[in-house]
Amino acid sequence: MKTTHARCSTTRGSALFSVLIIMGVLSVVTTSMVYMSLQQPFNVRHTRDQIRAQVIAEAGANIAYAMLSTNFSLKDTAGAFPSTAYRGGTYDVTITSFSPTSAVISSLGIINSVNATVALDIMCTVSNLPSGQPAPTGAYACAVMSGGMMTWNGNSTVNLGGGKVHSNTGLQISGNAGVVGNASTVGRMTLSGNSTIQGNSAAASYNLSGNYRITGTKTTGTVAPIPIPNIDLTPYYNAALANGQVYNSSKSFSGNYSLTPAGGIIWVNGDLSFSGNGVINGCIIATGNITMSGNVTQYQVGSYPALASQNGSVTLSGNFTQHGLLYTKAGNVTISGNVNLYGSIISAGLYTVSGNFTAFSYQNSTPVPPGGGSGGSQQTGASISGWRQ
């Protein structure tokens, strides 16, 4: 009797067992591959959000540092650093004070439930000031600074004379306009036409077209905003009132005139306009809008501002020459004429240029009010002694 049937049965059983093992292995491999493919988008999103959370945390730390650089005593005011929405996420800054001259900035960045933290060790710095006038810091270290959008048009390239331009919103230069100096913005920088920046640039992003030119370093990344100084104009009002130089309604000057107000300050409760041919020796402050047209030259008195609007905007047209600080506490600055400026500009709102600067020389225009006010022998600021992540 032959037994080949039993051998065949054994062979078939062995083959079936091998097939089952192979199928099991393939099933495990397939399941692993499916799991990995399903996890990959999650991992990519998580990595992306981790990077974004880090950037948001760094932005919060930089913003807090900029605030403390202007006023170090804010380290003891928790309400000055609320949780803030930023680019799709939030940052939450905590200041831990260790002594009157040292603190740590901790910034937590959060986006889509992913978080990152950075910390800065900071020290209070004290510097000696020149006679009576503070050294330029923050916005006063800029030739032109705006809280809103900054737009340069026209056909002139402005030599800032060692100053820089900065916008807390965005910067746009078009046509044949340009600046000789450094430029920065918290938002997007747009250059088109034959626009130029003859210096370094820094912005969160760029929109570049045409024959634009940046001669220095072009940096893309987080740019800390510069706080708009909240100048207390009350001492100027009191001085103008004491010298009989307060107008309680809107005022216009035209024709041929020369103004040298007693005490060096004119205050107008309302709008103020200048036209014709005029010379002004003093500080001009209005609660409303200030408009300059015609041929007007203004000379600075002491370390007072040149032009300041409390609630309105400033518009310069015609041929205007200014010495000192041009400041809007809430409004815009618009320039459409031919301007010679020796000082600086701080606009809380928009800053728009469509005319020509025939001359622009940046000078420290940090204001010192009547009686000295904020002037003194020292200026406090902040420096970073360590950065931890």
C-alpha positions in Angstrom: 0.0 0.0 0.0 1.3 3.5 -0.9 1.3 6.4 1.6 1.7 9.4 -0.7 -1.7 10.9 0.3 -0.5 11.5 3.8 2.7 13.3 2.5 0.7 15.5 0.2 -1.7 16.4 3.0 1.3 17.3 5.2 2.8 19.5 2.4 -0.5 21.3 1.8 -0.9 22.0 5.6 2.6 23.4 5.7 2.0 25.6 2.7 -1.2 26.9 4.2 0.5 27.8 7.4 3.2 29.7 5.5 0.6 31.6 3.6 -1.1 32.5 6.8 2.1 33.8 8.3 2.8 35.9 5.2 -0.7 37.3 5.2 -0.3 38.2 8.9 3.0 39.9 8.2 1.5 41.8 5.3 -1.5 42.8 7.4 0.8 44.2 10.1 2.9 46.1 7.6 -0.2 47.4 5.8 -1.8 48.5 9.1 1.5 50.2 10.1 1.7 52.0 6.8 -1.9 53.2 7.0 -1.4 54.4 10.6 1.8 56.2 9.6 0.1 57.8 6.6 -2.8 58.9 8.8 -0.4 60.3 11.4 1.8 62.2 8.9 -0.6 65.2 8.3 -1.1 65.4 12.1 2.7 65.5 12.6 3.1 68.1 9.9 0.4 70.3 11.5 1.9 69.9 14.9 5.4 70.8 13.8 4.0 73.8 11.9 2.0 75.0 14.9 5.0 74.4 17.2 7.1 76.8 15.0 4.2 79.3 14.9 3.8 79.2 18.6 7.5 79.8 19.0 7.3 82.9 16.8 4.2 84.2 18.6 6.0 83.7 22.0 9.1 85.6 20.7 6.8 88.4 19.4 5.2 88.8 22.8 8.6 88.9 24.5 9.9 91.5 22.0 6.9 93.7 22.4 7.2 93.5 26.2 10.9 94.4 26.0 10.1 97.4 23.8 7.6 98.6 26.3 10.1 98.2 29.2 12.8 99.9 27.2 10.6 103.0 27.1 9.3 102.7 30.7 11.0 100.1 32.9 8.6 100.7 35.8 5.9 98.9 33.8 7.5 95.6 35.1 5.4 96.1 38.3 2.1 96.7 36.3 0.6 93.3 35.4 -2.3 95.0 33.6 0.1 96.4 31.0 0.7 93.0 29.6 -2.7 91.3 28.9 -3.2 88.2 26.9 -3.1 89.4 23.3 -4.3 87.9 20.0 -1.4 87.8 17.4 -1.4 86.2 13.9 -3.9 83.5 14.5 -2.8 82.7 18.1 -2.2 84.5 21.4 0.7 85.5 23.5 0.6 85.9 27.3 3.4 87.8 28.9 4.3 87.6 32.6 6.9 89.9 34.2 8.7 88.5 37.3 10.5 91.3 39.2 13.6 90.3 41.2 14.8 93.8 42.1 14.3 97.4 41.1 16.8 96.9 38.3 16.2 93.3 37.2 13.3 91.2 35.9 12.4 88.2 33.7 10.0 88.4 30.8 8.2 85.1 30.2 6.1 84.9 27.1 3.8 82.0 26.3 2.7 81.6 22.7 -0.4 79.5 21.9 -1.9 78.4 18.6 -4.3 75.5 18.0 -3.6 74.1 21.5 0.1 74.0 20.8 2.3 76.2 23.0 5.9 77.5 23.3 7.6 79.6 25.9 10.6 82.0 25.7 12.1 84.0 28.6 14.4 87.1 28.6 16.5 88.3 31.5 16.5 92.1 31.5 18.3 94.8 33.4 17.4 98.4 33.9 20.0 100.7 32.3 20.7 104.3 33.2 22.5 106.7 30.9 23.6 110.3 31.3 21.6 112.9 29.4 22.8 116.0 27.5 22.0 119.3 29.1 18.3 119.3 29.8 17.2 117.1 26.9 16.8 113.4 27.1 18.8 111.2 24.8 16.6 109.9 21.9 14.9 106.5 22.6 12.0 104.6 21.1 10.0 106.8 18.7 12.3 109.8 19.3 15.2 107.8 17.8 13.3 107.7 14.5 13.3 110.3 11.8 9.8 109.3 10.9 7.6 107.0 12.9 3.9 106.1 12.5 1.4 103.9 14.3 -0.6 103.4 11.1 0.3 102.7 7.5 3.2 104.6 6.2 3.1 105.5 2.4 5.9 107.2 0.4 5.0 108.4 -3.1 6.3 111.2 -5.3 9.6 111.7 -7.0 12.1 112.4 -4.2 14.6 110.2 -2.4 14.8 111.5 1.2 18.1 111.5 3.0 17.1 110.9 6.6 20.4 112.2 7.9 21.2 109.3 10.2 17.6 108.6 11.2 15.3 105.7 10.3 11.7 105.2 9.4 9.4 102.8 11.2 5.7 101.9 11.0 3.7 99.7 13.5 1.4 98.7 10.7 3.0 98.6 7.2 5.3 100.5 4.9 4.7 101.2 1.2 7.1 103.0 -1.2 6.2 103.4 -4.8 7.0 105.4 -7.9 10.4 107.1 -7.8 10.3 107.6 -4.0 12.9 106.3 -1.6 14.7 106.8 1.6 18.4 107.0 2.5 18.5 105.3 5.8 17.1 102.2 7.5 13.4 101.2 7.3 11.4 98.8 9.3 7.7 97.8 9.9 5.8 95.4 12.1 3.7 94.4 9.1 4.3 94.1 5.3 6.8 96.2 3.4 5.7 96.9 -0.2 8.2 98.3 -2.8 7.2 99.0 -6.4 8.2 101.0 -9.4 11.7 102.6 -8.9 11.4 102.7 -5.2 14.6 102.5 -3.1 15.8 101.9 0.5 19.4 102.9 0.7 20.0 101.1 4.0 18.8 98.1 5.9 15.2 96.9 5.9 13.2 94.7 8.3 9.6 93.5 8.0 7.3 90.6 8.8 6.9 90.1 5.0 7.6 91.7 1.7 5.7 92.5 -1.5 8.3 93.5 -4.1 7.9 94.4 -7.7 9.3 96.6 -10.4 12.8 98.0 -10.2 13.0 98.3 -6.5 16.3 98.5 -4.7 17.4 97.7 -1.2 21.1 98.4 -0.8 21.6 97.0 2.7 20.5 93.9 4.6 16.9 92.6 4.0 15.5 90.9 7.1 12.2 89.0 7.2 10.9 88.2 10.7 9.2 89.6 13.8 9.7 93.3 14.2 8.7 94.8 17.6 6.4 97.7 17.5 7.6 101.1 18.9 5.1 102.7 21.3 3.7 106.1 20.3 4.7 108.4 23.1 1.8 109.9 25.0 3.2 113.5 25.4 1.5 115.4 28.2 0.5 118.6 26.6 -0.9 120.2 29.7 2.3 122.1 30.7 2.3 123.7 27.2 -1.3 124.8 27.6 -0.7 126.3 31.1 2.3 128.2 29.7 0.4 129.5 26.8 -2.5 130.5 29.1 -0.2 132.3 31.4 1.2 134.3 28.5 -2.2 135.1 26.9 -1.6 132.8 23.9 -4.6 130.6 24.1 -7.3 130.9 21.4 -10.6 129.4 22.4 -11.9 128.8 18.8 -10.4 127.8 15.4 -7.9 130.2 14.1 -6.4 131.1 10.6 -3.3 133.1 9.7 -2.9 134.4 6.1 -1.3 137.2 4.1 2.1 138.3 5.3 2.8 137.8 9.0 5.5 137.1 11.6 4.5 135.4 14.8 6.7 135.4 18.0 4.3 134.4 20.8 5.1 135.4 24.4 6.5 132.3 26.1 7.1 130.6 22.8 3.8 128.7 22.6 0.5 129.2 20.7 -2.4 127.0 21.8 -5.6 126.8 19.8 -8.8 125.0 21.0 -10.0 124.0 17.5 -8.5 123.8 14.0 -5.5 125.9 13.0 -4.4 126.9 9.5 -1.5 128.9 8.0 -1.3 130.2 4.5 0.3 133.1 2.7 3.8 134.1 3.6 4.6 133.6 7.2 7.4 133.2 9.8 6.6 131.5 13.1 9.0 131.6 16.0 7.6 129.1 18.5 5.6 126.0 19.3 2.2 125.5 17.6 -0.3 123.3 19.3 -4.0 122.7 18.4 -6.6 120.4 19.7 -7.9 119.9 16.2 -6.4 119.8 12.7 -3.3 121.8 11.7 -3.0 122.9 8.0 0.1 124.5 6.5 0.0 126.0 2.9 1.6 128.9 1.1 5.2 129.7 2.1 5.7 129.2 5.8 8.9 128.8 7.9 8.7 127.7 11.6 11.6 128.0 14.0 11.9 126.0 17.2 11.9 127.5 20.7 13.8 125.6 23.4 13.1 121.9 23.1 9.4 122.4 22.5 7.7 120.6 19.6 7.3 122.4 16.4 3.8 121.3 15.6 1.5 119.2 17.8 -2.1 118.1 17.3 -3.9 116.7 20.3 -6.9 115.1 18.6 -6.6 116.0 14.9 -4.3 115.6 11.9 -1.5 117.7 10.4 -1.4 118.5 6.6 1.6 120.1 5.0 1.3 121.6 1.5 2.9 124.5 -0.3 6.5 125.3 0.7 7.0 124.6 4.4 10.2 124.6 6.5 10.1 123.1 10.0 12.6 122.9 12.9 11.8 120.4 15.7 9.2 117.7 16.3 6.0 117.2 14.3 3.6 115.2 16.5 0.0 113.9 16.3 -1.3 112.3 19.4 -4.2 110.6 17.6 -4.4 111.7 14.0 -2.6 111.4 10.7 0.3 113.3 9.0 -0.1 114.1 5.2 2.6 115.8 3.2 1.9 117.0 -0.4 4.1 120.0 -0.9 7.8 120.9 -0.8 9.1 120.4 2.8 12.4 121.2 4.5 12.4 119.4 7.8 15.1 119.6 10.6 13.9 117.3 13.4 11.6 114.3 13.3 8.0 113.2 12.8 5.8 111.0 15.0 2.3 110.2 13.6 -0.1 108.2 15.8 -2.1 107.4 12.7 -1.3 107.2 9.0 1.7 108.9 7.4 1.4 109.8 3.7 3.9 111.6 1.5 3.1 112.5 -2.1 5.2 115.6 -2.3 8.9 116.3 -2.2 11.3 116.7 0.7 13.9 119.2 -0.6 15.8 118.6 2.7 15.4 116.3 5.7 17.9 116.3 8.5 17.0 114.1 11.5 17.7 115.8 14.8 16.9 114.6 18.4 13.6 116.3 19.0 12.7 114.7 22.4 10.5 117.4 23.9 11.2 119.1 27.2 8.1 121.0 28.4 8.0 124.4 30.1 9.8 124.3 33.4 11.9 121.3 32.5 9.2 118.6 33.0 10.6 115.3 31.8 14.1 116.7 31.3 16.8 115.8 33.7 20.2 114.3 34.1 19.5 110.7 33.4 17.4 108.4 31.2 16.3 104.9 32.1 15.9 102.0 29.6 16.4 98.3 29.5 18.9 95.8 28.1 18.7 92.0 27.6 21.2 90.1 29.8 20.1 86.6 28.7 17.6 84.9 26.4 16.2 81.5 27.3 13.9 79.2 25.4 
